[in-house]
């Protein structure tokens, strides 16, 4: 997963400390605070093919099938994929 920089923390460090400069960040990139982010995964509800119970949903992202109707939910309870479209 990629590292993301927390802009507000970097600007605060630069404002508070004269030694936290662009040259310091280039010399040691590990001092740059990273942001706590997660990847946004999108998916759709598909029909579970081959099931004895037609019409039950399966997540297009993780391929997990469910024995109850989840089509009214906006996310997959298994992988967390957002089902509201792109």
Secondary structure, DSSP 8 states (H G I E B T S, - for coil): ----B-HHHHHHHHHH-TT--HHHHHH-GGGS-B-------B--EEE-TT-SSTT-EEETTT--B-SS--TTSSB-TTT--B-S--
